[in-house]
Structures are given as structure tokens and as C-alpha cells.
């Protein structure tokens, strides 16, 4: 059960969502991503953890959707309702809004999924400047709480603001970037391998303590 919660927490910290429709007893899980490969990986990951998908095993379960205004295509995954999703819905949502629970997991499995879905690598003038974990949908105090949990794992972090959009994100300092990747393990999909390459292959920008 711990592997299930650790994995789901990472997915929900990034681009995953639980949905509980009116009149339904149990919640479902939905995911959207611009990469088909990663969406397929999430499907296979959830299947391995024992979850099923709408449409039966013979179908792909992944639906493409193109936004007319931008021309971008996203891939949507919809897992069938499940009592575990219901339990996690009430753990993660207050009045229909996503709120990070106090007991959120911070295992290697959790941080891997968060980095895959909502992590970026900051490279400036060809030099590595740090890893950024998006917390755009959460208030500053939540970002600080998540940053503290990362610090407790031994990573040097700080909470920063994106003044253009009035959002916050967590910066993992340069000195901790390679330790972070070692903690979460190798990239499980080729479409996000570039994130690992940016850290491993780039020279490091000096950073004060």
C-alpha cells in the first residue's frame, strides 16, 4: 500500500487529479500531458499498482485532445473509479480544491513523479543553475512546507516567486541537483531524459552558501 500512496502523491503533486462526480460513490483519477509516451507510462504504472481503466483492457485508454487556439495536443488518461482514489480524494481536496496533506509522502517514488510532471531544470548561458519544482497552484506557506521536507532529506532549497504570474516554486540549489537525481533514480521515459541530461552534462554555476 505504501508504494501506491507514494506514487499517487507524486502524480497529484504534478499533473494528476482526482475527480468525484455528483452521485458517484467512488472517485476516479485523471491525468493529462503533452507527451504520449509519458501518459502511456503513467497508465502502465497504475495498472501495475492494480488500477483499471475505462473502456476495458482491449482499448488504449489514452485520448488525444488538440487546443484550437494553440494547436497543441495533449493526451488524457482516465482511470476507473476505485475506493483508494476516493480515500485519496478526501485526503487531498478541501471544498473541491487541491490542498497538500500534512502526511504527504516524500519518498524517491513521490519525488520522481513530481519531477517528471512539474520539474524543470534552470540552465542560464550554458550553465546549470538549479532544479525548479512547480508549486503554482499552492500558496506560499505550502511551498515552504514542501521545501522544508526536501531540506529534511538533505537537499539545499529555497522558495522563490514568479512575479509574472504571482506563483511560487521551489528551487533546488545547484549543489544538490545531482544528489536529487541520484535519490529519484534514472529517467523512466525517453521524452524526459533531457531533464537528467541538463543536470549531468552541464557545467555548474557557482552558488554561494
N, C-alpha and C positions, 0 to 999 in steps of 0.2 A: 504493500500500500504506500510506503514511503516514496518509492520510485515514481509512482503515479502522481502523488501530490507535488513532488519536487519538479517533475516535468511540466505538469499543468501550471504551476505557479510561474515558471519561466515563460510559458506561452502567453499567459494572461498579462504578465508584466509588459509584454511586447504587443503583438497584433491580434491576439486571440480574444474572444468574447464568449461569455455565457449568455444565453437568452432563455427567458422563462415567459412564454406567451400566456395570455389570459385564458383561463380554463384548462391549462395543462398542469398535470401533476408534477412532471419532471422537466428539468432544464436540458437544453442542448448546447453544443459547442460549435462555434463558427470561427473561421479563420480566413483572412484574405491576404494575398501577397502578389507582387508583380512577377514573381518567378514561379513558373510551373514546377520546376524541379524541387524547390523548397516546399511548396504546397503538397506535392506528392510525398515528400519526406515526412511532413507532419502527419499526413494520412497514415502512412506505414508505421510511424511511431505510435500513434494512437491505437492502431489495430494490434500492434504487438502488446500494448498495455491492456487489451481486452475490450476496446470500444468498437462499436459498429457504425455503419453509415447509411444514410437514407438512400434507398434505391436498390439495396441488395448487393451482394458481393460481386455480381457479374458486371456492375457498372463502375465507371471511373470515379464517380462522386465529386469530381472537380469541375466547376462551371466557370468558363471564361466570361468576363464582362468588360466591354470597352466603353470608356467615358467619352462621350461625343465631343465635349469641349476641348479635351487634351489629346484625344486619340490613344491614350494609354490603356493597356489591357491588364486587368487584374484577374487572379484566379481564386475562386471562392470554394471553400470546403465546409460542409455542413454535417457534423456527426449526429447520430440519432440520440434521442433523449435517453438519459441514464440517471439513476439515483445519485451517483457520485457527482455528476455535473450539478445536480440540484443542491447537494450539500455545499459544493464549492461556490455556487451562485450566491447563497445566503452568507457565505464567508467573505466574499469579495465585493458584494454590491449592497449599498445602502440607498434606499429610495430610488433604485434604478441606476445609480451612479457608481462607477468603479472606485473602490476605496481599498488601499493596501491593508491587509490584516496585520495585526501585531505579530502573528506567528508565521509570517511569510517565510518560505524556505529559501535558503541561500547556499544550496549545495552546488557542486560542479554542474549537475544536470540543469538546475534552475538558471544559473548564470550563462550557460551555453545557449539556451533558448532565448534568453533576453538579449544577448549579444548578437545572435543571428538575426532576430527580428527588429531590434531597435538600437543596435550599437553601430557607431561609426568610428572611423579612425581618422584623426586630425593630422594631416600632413601639410606643412607650410614650407614653400620654397625647397621642396625635395627632402625635408627632414621631418622625422616623426615628432609630433608634439603632444600626443596622448590619445587615449580612447575616450569616447563620449557615449554614455548610456542615456537615452532619452527618457525623460520623466514629464513630458509635455502636458499630460492630462492630469497631473497631480500638483497639489500646492507645494510651496517651498518646504514646509515642515515635513512633508512626506519624503521629498527628495533628500533632505538632511538625515532623516531616519534611515533611508536606504543606503546613503553614503556611509553612515556610521557602521552599518552592518558589513559593508565592504572593508572599511577600515579595520574592523574586528577580525577580518580574515587575513590582515596583513598588507592590504593594498593602500597606497597613498592616494587619497581622493579629495575632491572639493566640489561644492555645489556652485554652479555658475548660471547666469541668466542670459537668455537670448532676447535682447531688448527689442528686436524687430517684431517679435510675436508675443512678447510678455510670457515666455515659457522658461522653464528651468531644465537643466540637465546635469548629470553627474560626470565630472571629469576624472578619469584615472590617469594619474601622472605618468610621465614617460618612464620613470624608474620602475614602475610597477606593471607596465604593459606586457612585457614578456612573461613575468610571473603570472599575470592574469591568464594569458593564453595557455600556459603550462597547466594551470589549475583546471580550465574548462576542457582541455584536450584539443585534438585536431578538428579541422572543419569537416563536417559530415556531408556537405554538398559542395559541388564544384562552383555553383553560382555565387557563393560567398567566400570562396577561397581567397579572393583578393584582400579581404579584411586581414587575414592572417599574414598574407604576403607583405602588406603595407607595414606591419609591425616588424616582421622578421628581416625584411630586405632593406629597410630604410636606415640611414644613419640617424642617430638620436640627437635631438636638440638639447643642449644643456639646460637644466632646470634647477633653480635654487631650492634649497630645502626649506 
